[in-house]
Amino acid sequence: MRRDVFQAIADPTRREIINLIAHKSLNLNAIAENFEMSRPAISQHIKVLTECGLVEIKQQGRDRYCSIQFQKLAEVAKWVEQYRIFWTAKLDALEIHLSNDQHSGSNTDK
């Protein structure tokens, strides 16, 4: 089963794992050291991230290293961007409307 990327990033622990490995690949133990939970729990979070394509695991000797798959994050950013543009335009229009109301309201008081 392929998991949804938005389901994966909804969890704060998984977002922090993404943040950790965005800078450099880390093995599972190095990731687990950053959290106050068991290594199996961290492995489960990493499994979710792997299933949705955000993380890739590579075997290097005895260690398994996790690295971020930036193209998947780019897809998320692209999806979010369309809403940022939409809401920025709406908020800019509201600001103009409120500014015009404030100016026209002060003229009627005179």
N, CA, C and O atoms as CSV, one atom per row, in Angstrom:
chain,resi,resn,atom,element,x,y,z
A,1,MET,N,N,0.837,-1.189,0.000
A,1,MET,CA,C,0.000,0.000,0.000
A,1,MET,C,C,0.879,1.249,0.000
A,1,MET,O,O,1.791,1.379,0.816
A,2,ARG,N,N,0.598,2.145,-0.906
A,2,ARG,CA,C,1.332,3.420,-0.978
A,2,ARG,C,C,0.612,4.431,-0.098
A,2,ARG,O,O,-0.577,4.685,-0.291
A,3,ARG,N,N,1.304,4.997,0.844
A,3,ARG,CA,C,0.694,5.974,1.748
A,3,ARG,C,C,0.664,7.353,1.109
A,3,ARG,O,O,1.429,7.659,0.195
A,4,ASP,N,N,-0.225,8.155,1.610
A,4,ASP,CA,C,-0.367,9.531,1.151
A,4,ASP,C,C,0.698,10.406,1.813
A,4,ASP,O,O,0.914,10.309,3.021
A,5,VAL,N,N,1.352,11.244,1.043
A,5,VAL,CA,C,2.423,12.091,1.560
A,5,VAL,C,C,1.905,13.069,2.616
A,5,VAL,O,O,2.625,13.402,3.558
A,6,PHE,N,N,0.667,13.527,2.466
A,6,PHE,CA,C,0.117,14.469,3.438
A,6,PHE,C,C,-0.175,13.779,4.768
A,6,PHE,O,O,-0.055,14.395,5.827
A,7,GLN,N,N,-0.555,12.517,4.717
A,7,GLN,CA,C,-0.728,11.724,5.940
A,7,GLN,C,C,0.619,11.609,6.652
A,7,GLN,O,O,0.696,11.688,7.879
A,8,ALA,N,N,1.653,11.426,5.880
A,8,ALA,CA,C,2.991,11.260,6.463
A,8,ALA,C,C,3.477,12.533,7.137
A,8,ALA,O,O,4.014,12.477,8.244
A,9,ILE,N,N,3.301,13.665,6.500
A,9,ILE,CA,C,3.827,14.912,7.068
A,9,ILE,C,C,2.900,15.514,8.120
A,9,ILE,O,O,3.246,16.516,8.745
A,10,ALA,N,N,1.731,14.917,8.321
A,10,ALA,CA,C,0.813,15.413,9.349
A,10,ALA,C,C,1.355,15.161,10.759
A,10,ALA,O,O,0.980,15.860,11.700
A,11,ASP,N,N,2.218,14.182,10.906
A,11,ASP,CA,C,2.736,13.819,12.223
A,11,ASP,C,C,3.983,14.648,12.558
A,11,ASP,O,O,4.911,14.702,11.751
A,12,PRO,N,N,4.023,15.292,13.727
A,12,PRO,CA,C,5.179,16.133,14.082
A,12,PRO,C,C,6.497,15.364,14.183
A,12,PRO,O,O,7.553,15.905,13.855
A,13,THR,N,N,6.444,14.113,14.632
A,13,THR,CA,C,7.673,13.319,14.713
A,13,THR,C,C,8.232,13.081,13.317
A,13,THR,O,O,9.439,13.191,13.106
A,14,ARG,N,N,7.370,12.758,12.370
A,14,ARG,CA,C,7.833,12.521,11.004
A,14,ARG,C,C,8.358,13.803,10.366
A,14,ARG,O,O,9.322,13.771,9.601
A,15,ARG,N,N,7.725,14.930,10.680
A,15,ARG,CA,C,8.254,16.206,10.161
A,15,ARG,C,C,9.640,16.477,10.724
A,15,ARG,O,O,10.509,16.977,10.009
A,16,GLU,N,N,9.860,16.156,11.994
A,16,GLU,CA,C,11.180,16.361,12.597
A,16,GLU,C,C,12.209,15.409,11.991
A,16,GLU,O,O,13.364,15.792,11.803
A,17,ILE,N,N,11.812,14.184,11.685
A,17,ILE,CA,C,12.722,13.251,11.010
A,17,ILE,C,C,13.109,13.811,9.647
A,17,ILE,O,O,14.278,13.766,9.266
A,18,ILE,N,N,12.137,14.336,8.916
A,18,ILE,CA,C,12.425,14.960,7.618
A,18,ILE,C,C,13.417,16.097,7.795
A,18,ILE,O,O,14.365,16.232,7.021
A,19,ASN,N,N,13.193,16.919,8.823
A,19,ASN,CA,C,14.090,18.042,9.094
A,19,ASN,C,C,15.511,17.558,9.383
A,19,ASN,O,O,16.482,18.148,8.909
A,20,LEU,N,N,15.625,16.495,10.153
A,20,LEU,CA,C,16.954,15.957,10.490
A,20,LEU,C,C,17.704,15.459,9.264
A,20,LEU,O,O,18.888,15.752,9.094
A,21,ILE,N,N,17.022,14.710,8.413
A,21,ILE,CA,C,17.726,14.104,7.276
A,21,ILE,C,C,17.742,14.993,6.039
A,21,ILE,O,O,18.322,14.626,5.017
A,22,ALA,N,N,17.112,16.153,6.125
A,22,ALA,CA,C,17.175,17.097,5.004
A,22,ALA,C,C,18.596,17.642,4.847
A,22,ALA,O,O,19.006,18.022,3.751
A,23,HIS,N,N,19.332,17.674,5.942
A,23,HIS,CA,C,20.684,18.232,5.935
A,23,HIS,C,C,21.749,17.206,5.578
A,23,HIS,O,O,22.749,17.524,4.934
A,24,LYS,N,N,21.513,15.953,6.012
A,24,LYS,CA,C,22.448,14.884,5.671
A,24,LYS,C,C,21.790,13.541,5.971
A,24,LYS,O,O,20.909,13.442,6.825
A,25,SER,N,N,22.226,12.525,5.262
A,25,SER,CA,C,21.724,11.173,5.506
A,25,SER,C,C,22.168,10.719,6.889
A,25,SER,O,O,23.301,10.964,7.304
A,26,LEU,N,N,21.271,10.062,7.587
A,26,LEU,CA,C,21.586,9.549,8.921
A,26,LEU,C,C,21.164,8.095,9.017
A,26,LEU,O,O,20.217,7.663,8.360
A,27,ASN,N,N,21.885,7.340,9.853
A,27,ASN,CA,C,21.451,5.964,10.070
A,27,ASN,C,C,20.319,5.969,11.094
A,27,ASN,O,O,20.055,6.981,11.742
A,28,LEU,N,N,19.659,4.826,11.229
A,28,LEU,CA,C,18.484,4.749,12.097
A,28,LEU,C,C,18.805,5.083,13.549
A,28,LEU,O,O,18.009,5.732,14.227
A,29,ASN,N,N,19.960,4.648,14.027
A,29,ASN,CA,C,20.336,4.951,15.414
A,29,ASN,C,C,20.540,6.444,15.625
A,29,ASN,O,O,20.113,6.990,16.643
A,30,ALA,N,N,21.186,7.107,14.677
A,30,ALA,CA,C,21.414,8.547,14.792
A,30,ALA,C,C,20.094,9.310,14.800
A,30,ALA,O,O,19.956,10.303,15.514
A,31,ILE,N,N,19.143,8.861,14.025
A,31,ILE,CA,C,17.823,9.501,14.029
A,31,ILE,C,C,17.145,9.260,15.375
A,31,ILE,O,O,16.621,10.191,15.986
A,32,ALA,N,N,17.157,8.018,15.831
A,32,ALA,CA,C,16.481,7.653,17.088
A,32,ALA,C,C,17.040,8.412,18.288
A,32,ALA,O,O,16.303,8.689,19.234
A,33,GLU,N,N,18.326,8.752,18.267
A,33,GLU,CA,C,18.946,9.487,19.374
A,33,GLU,C,C,18.318,10.860,19.597
A,33,GLU,O,O,18.456,11.433,20.677
A,34,ASN,N,N,17.638,11.387,18.598
A,34,ASN,CA,C,17.031,12.710,18.689
A,34,ASN,C,C,15.628,12.700,19.288
A,34,ASN,O,O,14.995,13.750,19.409
A,35,PHE,N,N,15.145,11.530,19.660
A,35,PHE,CA,C,13.772,11.408,20.143
A,35,PHE,C,C,13.723,10.609,21.435
A,35,PHE,O,O,14.574,9.756,21.687
A,36,GLU,N,N,12.720,10.895,22.242
A,36,GLU,CA,C,12.500,10.152,23.477
A,36,GLU,C,C,11.437,9.089,23.227
A,36,GLU,O,O,10.384,9.081,23.863
A,37,MET,N,N,11.729,8.204,22.299
A,37,MET,CA,C,10.853,7.065,22.018
A,37,MET,C,C,11.723,5.912,21.567
A,37,MET,O,O,12.905,6.086,21.268
A,38,SER,N,N,11.139,4.756,21.521
A,38,SER,CA,C,11.912,3.558,21.197
A,38,SER,C,C,12.370,3.565,19.739
A,38,SER,O,O,11.782,4.228,18.884
A,39,ARG,N,N,13.429,2.814,19.484
A,39,ARG,CA,C,13.915,2.686,18.113
A,39,ARG,C,C,12.868,2.040,17.216
A,39,ARG,O,O,12.711,2.470,16.073
A,40,PRO,N,N,12.135,1.013,17.693
A,40,PRO,CA,C,11.066,0.459,16.845
A,40,PRO,C,C,9.993,1.492,16.475
A,40,PRO,O,O,9.454,1.456,15.369
A,41,ALA,N,N,9.687,2.404,17.391
A,41,ALA,CA,C,8.708,3.458,17.081
A,41,ALA,C,C,9.251,4.382,15.997
A,41,ALA,O,O,8.519,4.773,15.088
A,42,ILE,N,N,10.531,4.732,16.090
A,42,ILE,CA,C,11.155,5.562,15.058
A,42,ILE,C,C,11.175,4.803,13.733
A,42,ILE,O,O,10.913,5.386,12.681
A,43,SER,N,N,11.479,3.522,13.778
A,43,SER,CA,C,11.480,2.705,12.557
A,43,SER,C,C,10.104,2.704,11.901
A,43,SER,O,O,9.996,2.717,10.675
A,44,GLN,N,N,9.058,2.690,12.714
A,44,GLN,CA,C,7.696,2.716,12.159
A,44,GLN,C,C,7.433,4.055,11.461
A,44,GLN,O,O,6.836,4.084,10.385
A,45,HIS,N,N,7.870,5.147,12.060
A,45,HIS,CA,C,7.720,6.463,11.425
A,45,HIS,C,C,8.486,6.509,10.104
A,45,HIS,O,O,7.987,7.026,9.105
A,46,ILE,N,N,9.682,5.973,10.112
A,46,ILE,CA,C,10.497,5.962,8.895
A,46,ILE,C,C,9.847,5.080,7.829
A,46,ILE,O,O,9.916,5.383,6.638
A,47,LYS,N,N,9.223,4.000,8.259
A,47,LYS,CA,C,8.516,3.131,7.311
A,47,LYS,C,C,7.404,3.907,6.598
A,47,LYS,O,O,7.237,3.784,5.385
A,48,VAL,N,N,6.649,4.700,7.351
A,48,VAL,CA,C,5.583,5.512,6.753
A,48,VAL,C,C,6.181,6.492,5.744
A,48,VAL,O,O,5.663,6.648,4.638
A,49,LEU,N,N,7.271,7.147,6.134
A,49,LEU,CA,C,7.922,8.114,5.236
A,49,LEU,C,C,8.457,7.429,3.974
A,49,LEU,O,O,8.438,8.011,2.889
A,50,THR,N,N,8.926,6.209,4.122
A,50,THR,CA,C,9.431,5.441,2.986
A,50,THR,C,C,8.286,5.014,2.067
A,50,THR,O,O,8.402,5.093,0.844
A,51,GLU,N,N,7.195,4.567,2.657
A,51,GLU,CA,C,6.048,4.109,1.871
A,51,GLU,C,C,5.424,5.208,1.026
A,51,GLU,O,O,4.851,4.928,-0.026
A,52,CYS,N,N,5.527,6.450,1.472
A,52,CYS,CA,C,4.961,7.542,0.673
A,52,CYS,C,C,6.004,8.177,-0.242
A,52,CYS,O,O,5.685,9.103,-0.989
A,53,GLY,N,N,7.235,7.698,-0.195
A,53,GLY,CA,C,8.264,8.168,-1.111
A,53,GLY,C,C,9.060,9.373,-0.651
A,53,GLY,O,O,9.828,9.940,-1.428
A,54,LEU,N,N,8.888,9.778,0.609
A,54,LEU,CA,C,9.638,10.932,1.111
A,54,LEU,C,C,11.045,10.572,1.566
A,54,LEU,O,O,11.935,11.423,1.588
A,55,VAL,N,N,11.241,9.312,1.926
A,55,VAL,CA,C,12.540,8.871,2.437
A,55,VAL,C,C,12.976,7.623,1.675
A,55,VAL,O,O,12.175,6.750,1.341
A,56,GLU,N,N,14.275,7.581,1.418
A,56,GLU,CA,C,14.871,6.394,0.809
A,56,GLU,C,C,15.885,5.829,1.799
A,56,GLU,O,O,16.639,6.571,2.429
A,57,ILE,N,N,15.889,4.512,1.923
A,57,ILE,CA,C,16.835,3.848,2.821
A,57,ILE,C,C,17.845,3.089,1.971
A,57,ILE,O,O,17.485,2.318,1.082
A,58,LYS,N,N,19.125,3.330,2.270
A,58,LYS,CA,C,20.211,2.634,1.579
A,58,LYS,C,C,21.063,1.889,2.592
A,58,LYS,O,O,21.424,2.427,3.639
A,59,GLN,N,N,21.372,0.667,2.269
A,59,GLN,CA,C,22.231,-0.154,3.119
A,59,GLN,C,C,23.686,0.211,2.835
A,59,GLN,O,O,24.119,0.191,1.683
A,60,GLN,N,N,24.435,0.542,3.877
A,60,GLN,CA,C,25.866,0.811,3.765
A,60,GLN,C,C,26.556,-0.006,4.848
A,60,GLN,O,O,26.592,0.383,6.015
A,61,GLY,N,N,27.089,-1.120,4.446
A,61,GLY,CA,C,27.676,-2.036,5.427
A,61,GLY,C,C,26.586,-2.605,6.302
A,61,GLY,O,O,25.603,-3.156,5.806
A,62,ARG,N,N,26.758,-2.471,7.603
A,62,ARG,CA,C,25.753,-2.976,8.539
A,62,ARG,C,C,24.666,-1.956,8.842
A,62,ARG,O,O,23.649,-2.293,9.447
A,63,ASP,N,N,24.872,-0.723,8.429
A,63,ASP,CA,C,23.930,0.351,8.744
A,63,ASP,C,C,22.978,0.632,7.586
A,63,ASP,O,O,23.300,0.428,6.416
A,64,ARG,N,N,21.796,1.107,7.960
A,64,ARG,CA,C,20.812,1.566,6.984
A,64,ARG,C,C,20.709,3.075,7.127
A,64,ARG,O,O,20.397,3.583,8.204
A,65,TYR,N,N,20.973,3.794,6.035
A,65,TYR,CA,C,20.951,5.253,6.054
A,65,TYR,C,C,19.696,5.783,5.371
A,65,TYR,O,O,19.289,5.301,4.314
A,66,CYS,N,N,19.101,6.779,5.997
A,66,CYS,CA,C,17.893,7.411,5.469
A,66,CYS,C,C,18.265,8.731,4.819
A,66,CYS,O,O,19.019,9.525,5.380
A,67,SER,N,N,17.730,8.952,3.638
A,67,SER,CA,C,17.922,10.237,2.963
A,67,SER,C,C,16.580,10.724,2.445
A,67,SER,O,O,15.686,9.938,2.131
A,68,ILE,N,N,16.469,12.027,2.365
A,68,ILE,CA,C,15.218,12.651,1.930
A,68,ILE,C,C,15.108,12.609,0.413
A,68,ILE,O,O,16.113,12.709,-0.290
A,69,GLN,N,N,13.911,12.463,-0.081
A,69,GLN,CA,C,13.630,12.490,-1.513
A,69,GLN,C,C,12.989,13.841,-1.816
A,69,GLN,O,O,11.775,14.010,-1.699
A,70,PHE,N,N,13.822,14.789,-2.205
A,70,PHE,CA,C,13.374,16.170,-2.347
A,70,PHE,C,C,12.295,16.354,-3.413
A,70,PHE,O,O,11.481,17.271,-3.305
A,71,GLN,N,N,12.270,15.498,-4.445
A,71,GLN,CA,C,11.247,15.654,-5.478
A,71,GLN,C,C,9.852,15.467,-4.896
A,71,GLN,O,O,8.915,16.134,-5.336
A,72,LYS,N,N,9.690,14.584,-3.926
A,72,LYS,CA,C,8.387,14.396,-3.283
A,72,LYS,C,C,8.009,15.630,-2.469
A,72,LYS,O,O,6.848,16.041,-2.463
A,73,LEU,N,N,8.983,16.218,-1.787
A,73,LEU,CA,C,8.712,17.449,-1.041
A,73,LEU,C,C,8.372,18.589,-1.987
A,73,LEU,O,O,7.558,19.451,-1.656
A,74,ALA,N,N,8.986,18.598,-3.154
A,74,ALA,CA,C,8.681,19.630,-4.149
A,74,ALA,C,C,7.227,19.520,-4.604
A,74,ALA,O,O,6.576,20.537,-4.848
A,75,GLU,N,N,6.718,18.302,-4.719
A,75,GLU,CA,C,5.315,18.113,-5.083
A,75,GLU,C,C,4.398,18.706,-4.014
A,75,GLU,O,O,3.397,19.347,-4.336
A,76,VAL,N,N,4.736,18.496,-2.760
A,76,VAL,CA,C,3.951,19.043,-1.661
A,76,VAL,C,C,4.016,20.574,-1.701
A,76,VAL,O,O,2.995,21.247,-1.565
A,77,ALA,N,N,5.204,21.106,-1.885
A,77,ALA,CA,C,5.379,22.562,-1.930
A,77,ALA,C,C,4.574,23.172,-3.080
A,77,ALA,O,O,3.975,24.236,-2.928
A,78,LYS,N,N,4.565,22.505,-4.209
A,78,LYS,CA,C,3.805,23.003,-5.367
A,78,LYS,C,C,2.315,23.039,-5.046
A,78,LYS,O,O,1.628,24.003,-5.383
A,79,TRP,N,N,1.816,21.997,-4.399
A,79,TRP,CA,C,0.403,21.929,-4.046
A,79,TRP,C,C,0.048,23.035,-3.041
A,79,TRP,O,O,-0.980,23.697,-3.178
A,80,VAL,N,N,0.897,23.225,-2.044
A,80,VAL,CA,C,0.663,24.250,-1.026
A,80,VAL,C,C,0.758,25.647,-1.642
A,80,VAL,O,O,0.003,26.544,-1.267
A,81,GLU,N,N,1.666,25.828,-2.567
A,81,GLU,CA,C,1.884,27.142,-3.182
A,81,GLU,C,C,0.626,27.686,-3.849
A,81,GLU,O,O,0.356,28.884,-3.771
A,82,GLN,N,N,-0.139,26.824,-4.498
A,82,GLN,CA,C,-1.346,27.314,-5.159
A,82,GLN,C,C,-2.316,27.925,-4.147
A,82,GLN,O,O,-3.016,28.888,-4.461
A,83,TYR,N,N,-2.357,27.380,-2.957
A,83,TYR,CA,C,-3.226,27.925,-1.917
A,83,TYR,C,C,-2.627,29.163,-1.277
A,83,TYR,O,O,-3.362,30.062,-0.866
A,84,ARG,N,N,-1.326,29.224,-1.186
A,84,ARG,CA,C,-0.684,30.438,-0.669
A,84,ARG,C,C,-0.981,31.608,-1.583
A,84,ARG,O,O,-1.313,32.699,-1.119
A,85,ILE,N,N,-0.863,31.383,-2.882
A,85,ILE,CA,C,-1.158,32.440,-3.860
A,85,ILE,C,C,-2.613,32.874,-3.742
A,85,ILE,O,O,-2.913,34.068,-3.712
A,86,PHE,N,N,-3.517,31.893,-3.674
A,86,PHE,CA,C,-4.951,32.182,-3.560
A,86,PHE,C,C,-5.243,33.018,-2.324
A,86,PHE,O,O,-5.907,34.050,-2.417
A,87,TRP,N,N,-4.752,32.581,-1.164
A,87,TRP,CA,C,-5.061,33.280,0.076
A,87,TRP,C,C,-4.335,34.613,0.195
A,87,TRP,O,O,-4.853,35.541,0.815
A,88,THR,N,N,-3.168,34.723,-0.377
A,88,THR,CA,C,-2.482,36.014,-0.379
A,88,THR,C,C,-3.297,37.036,-1.167
A,88,THR,O,O,-3.452,38.180,-0.739
A,89,ALA,N,N,-3.815,36.619,-2.318
A,89,ALA,CA,C,-4.657,37.522,-3.130
A,89,ALA,C,C,-5.917,37.915,-2.369
A,89,ALA,O,O,-6.318,39.079,-2.388
A,90,LYS,N,N,-6.540,36.951,-1.701
A,90,LYS,CA,C,-7.759,37.242,-0.928
A,90,LYS,C,C,-7.464,38.203,0.228
A,90,LYS,O,O,-8.228,39.138,0.466
A,91,LEU,N,N,-6.375,37.979,0.934
A,91,LEU,CA,C,-6.029,38.845,2.055
A,91,LEU,C,C,-5.617,40.236,1.585
A,91,LEU,O,O,-5.919,41.228,2.249
A,92,ASP,N,N,-4.933,40.317,0.449
A,92,ASP,CA,C,-4.585,41.623,-0.113
A,92,ASP,C,C,-5.853,42.393,-0.490
A,92,ASP,O,O,-5.950,43.594,-0.240
A,93,ALA,N,N,-6.822,41.700,-1.090
A,93,ALA,CA,C,-8.091,42.338,-1.460
A,93,ALA,C,C,-8.839,42.803,-0.213
A,93,ALA,O,O,-9.424,43.886,-0.209
A,94,LEU,N,N,-8.826,41.998,0.837
A,94,LEU,CA,C,-9.479,42.381,2.086
A,94,LEU,C,C,-8.801,43.611,2.685
A,94,LEU,O,O,-9.477,44.522,3.162
A,95,GLU,N,N,-7.482,43.640,2.662
A,95,GLU,CA,C,-6.747,44.791,3.187
A,95,GLU,C,C,-7.112,46.069,2.425
A,95,GLU,O,O,-7.315,47.122,3.029
A,96,ILE,N,N,-7.193,45.968,1.117
A,96,ILE,CA,C,-7.573,47.130,0.290
A,96,ILE,C,C,-9.002,47.556,0.619
A,96,ILE,O,O,-9.282,48.745,0.770
A,97,HIS,N,N,-9.889,46.594,0.727
A,97,HIS,CA,C,-11.289,46.886,1.056
A,97,HIS,C,C,-11.402,47.577,2.413
A,97,HIS,O,O,-12.101,48.582,2.540
A,98,LEU,N,N,-10.730,47.054,3.409
A,98,LEU,CA,C,-10.784,47.654,4.745
A,98,LEU,C,C,-10.152,49.037,4.758
A,98,LEU,O,O,-10.635,49.944,5.436
A,99,SER,N,N,-9.087,49.190,4.017
A,99,SER,CA,C,-8.426,50.491,3.927
A,99,SER,C,C,-9.352,51.516,3.265
A,99,SER,O,O,-9.435,52.659,3.715
A,100,ASN,N,N,-10.044,51.109,2.200
A,100,ASN,CA,C,-10.983,52.002,1.516
A,100,ASN,C,C,-12.157,52.353,2.422
A,100,ASN,O,O,-12.595,53.503,2.440
A,101,ASP,N,N,-12.675,51.381,3.175
A,101,ASP,CA,C,-13.773,51.625,4.109
A,101,ASP,C,C,-13.350,52.597,5.199
A,101,ASP,O,O,-14.120,53.471,5.596
A,102,GLN,N,N,-12.131,52.441,5.678
A,102,GLN,CA,C,-11.628,53.298,6.748
A,102,GLN,C,C,-11.507,54.736,6.250
A,102,GLN,O,O,-11.875,55.677,6.952
A,103,HIS,N,N,-10.987,54.898,5.030
A,103,HIS,CA,C,-10.842,56.241,4.463
A,103,HIS,C,C,-12.190,56.870,4.152
A,103,HIS,O,O,-12.383,58.056,4.420
A,104,SER,N,N,-13.108,56.127,3.605
A,104,SER,CA,C,-14.415,56.674,3.272
A,104,SER,C,C,-15.206,56.943,4.540
A,104,SER,O,O,-15.981,57.898,4.573
A,105,GLY,N,N,-15.045,56.149,5.575
A,105,GLY,CA,C,-15.729,56.355,6.850
A,105,GLY,C,C,-15.241,57.611,7.547
A,105,GLY,O,O,-16.034,58.293,8.196
A,106,SER,N,N,-13.968,57.937,7.435
A,106,SER,CA,C,-13.460,59.142,8.092
A,106,SER,C,C,-13.930,60.398,7.393
A,106,SER,O,O,-14.008,61.454,8.021
A,107,ASN,N,N,-14.247,60.317,6.107
A,107,ASN,CA,C,-14.751,61.479,5.368
A,107,ASN,C,C,-16.196,61.796,5.759
A,107,ASN,O,O,-16.585,62.963,5.734
A,108,THR,N,N,-16.992,60.803,6.114
A,108,THR,CA,C,-18.380,61.039,6.464
A,108,THR,C,C,-18.528,61.616,7.871
A,108,THR,O,O,-19.573,62.172,8.208
A,109,ASP,N,N,-17.495,61.485,8.686
A,109,ASP,CA,C,-17.548,62.010,10.043
A,109,ASP,C,C,-17.345,63.523,10.078
A,109,ASP,O,O,-17.651,64.173,11.078
A,110,LYS,N,N,-16.835,64.070,8.998
A,110,LYS,CA,C,-16.522,65.517,8.998
A,110,LYS,C,C,-17.722,66.356,8.730
A,110,LYS,O,O,-17.624,67.583,8.698
